[in-house]
């Protein structure tokens, strides 16, 4: 599974969110072949090359085109929450889709 974590500028917030997401995926035994963090503009333009996009909840609507093509979009309210990352991963269906 390929994951992109995107925030406004692609610097601090996306890196911290990436670490939370990576930890949650590992704890849930979800196989990840690539995880990348970047700005919203890069994330939006490359989203269809990934299986899952994580971003702050207020940016979810920017990924509607990717979602229409089957990419799972996960918006987080608290990008620093390990608990929320885990809950969103479970609720999204990623485990059923990628853990065969």
C-alpha positions as CSV (number, residue, x, y, z in Angstrom):
1,X,0.0,0.0,0.0
2,X,1.3,3.5,-0.9
3,X,0.4,6.4,1.4
4,X,0.8,10.1,1.1
5,X,0.4,12.5,4.0
6,X,-0.4,16.1,3.0
7,X,-0.7,19.4,4.8
8,X,-0.7,23.0,3.8
9,X,3.1,23.5,3.3
10,X,4.4,20.0,3.5
11,X,6.9,20.8,6.2
12,X,6.3,20.3,9.9
13,X,2.7,19.3,10.2
14,X,2.8,16.6,7.5
15,X,6.0,15.2,8.9
16,X,4.4,14.9,12.4
17,X,1.2,13.5,11.0
18,X,3.3,11.0,8.9
19,X,5.0,9.7,12.0
20,X,1.5,9.2,13.7
21,X,0.1,7.5,10.7
22,X,3.1,5.3,10.2
23,X,3.0,4.2,13.9
24,X,-0.7,3.4,13.7
25,X,-0.3,1.4,10.5
26,X,2.5,-0.6,12.0
27,X,0.5,-1.3,15.2
28,X,-2.4,-2.5,13.0
29,X,-0.1,-4.6,10.9
30,X,-1.0,-2.8,7.7
31,X,1.7,-3.4,5.0
32,X,3.1,-0.1,3.6
33,X,5.5,-0.1,0.6
34,X,5.8,3.7,0.5
35,X,4.8,6.6,2.7
36,X,5.5,10.2,1.7
37,X,4.7,13.6,3.2
38,X,4.2,16.7,1.1
39,X,2.3,20.0,0.6
40,X,-1.4,20.0,-0.3
41,X,-0.6,21.1,-3.9
42,X,1.8,18.2,-4.4
43,X,-0.5,15.8,-2.7
44,X,-3.5,16.9,-4.8
45,X,-1.5,16.5,-8.0
46,X,-0.1,13.1,-7.2
47,X,-2.9,11.6,-5.1
48,X,-4.1,9.1,-7.7
49,X,-0.7,7.4,-7.6
50,X,-1.3,6.5,-4.0
51,X,-3.8,4.1,-2.3
52,X,-4.5,6.3,0.7
53,X,-4.2,10.1,1.4
54,X,-4.1,11.4,4.9
55,X,-4.6,15.2,5.4
56,X,-6.1,17.6,7.9
57,X,-10.0,17.3,7.9
58,X,-10.4,20.8,6.4
59,X,-8.5,19.7,3.2
60,X,-10.5,16.6,2.4
61,X,-12.6,18.3,-0.2
62,X,-9.5,19.0,-2.3
63,X,-9.1,15.3,-3.0
64,X,-12.5,14.6,-4.4
65,X,-11.1,13.7,-7.9
66,X,-8.7,11.1,-6.4
67,X,-11.5,9.7,-4.2
68,X,-13.7,9.3,-7.3
69,X,-10.8,7.2,-8.8
70,X,-10.8,4.9,-5.7
71,X,-8.2,6.5,-3.5
72,X,-9.1,6.4,0.2
73,X,-9.0,9.9,1.7
74,X,-8.7,10.2,5.4
75,X,-9.1,13.6,7.1
76,X,-7.9,14.0,10.6
77,X,-9.1,16.7,13.1
78,X,-6.1,16.3,15.4
79,X,-3.1,15.5,13.2
80,X,-1.0,14.7,16.3
81,X,-3.3,12.1,17.7
82,X,-2.1,8.5,17.7
83,X,-5.6,7.4,18.8
84,X,-7.4,9.3,16.0
85,X,-5.0,7.9,13.4
86,X,-5.7,4.4,14.5
87,X,-9.5,5.0,14.7
88,X,-9.6,6.5,11.2
89,X,-7.5,3.7,9.7
90,X,-9.9,1.1,11.2
91,X,-13.0,3.0,10.1
92,X,-11.7,3.5,6.5
93,X,-11.7,-0.2,5.6
94,X,-7.9,-0.1,4.8
95,X,-7.3,-3.2,7.0
96,X,-9.9,-5.3,5.1
97,X,-8.7,-4.0,1.7
98,X,-4.9,-4.3,2.2
99,X,-4.4,-7.0,4.8
100,X,-5.3,-10.2,3.0
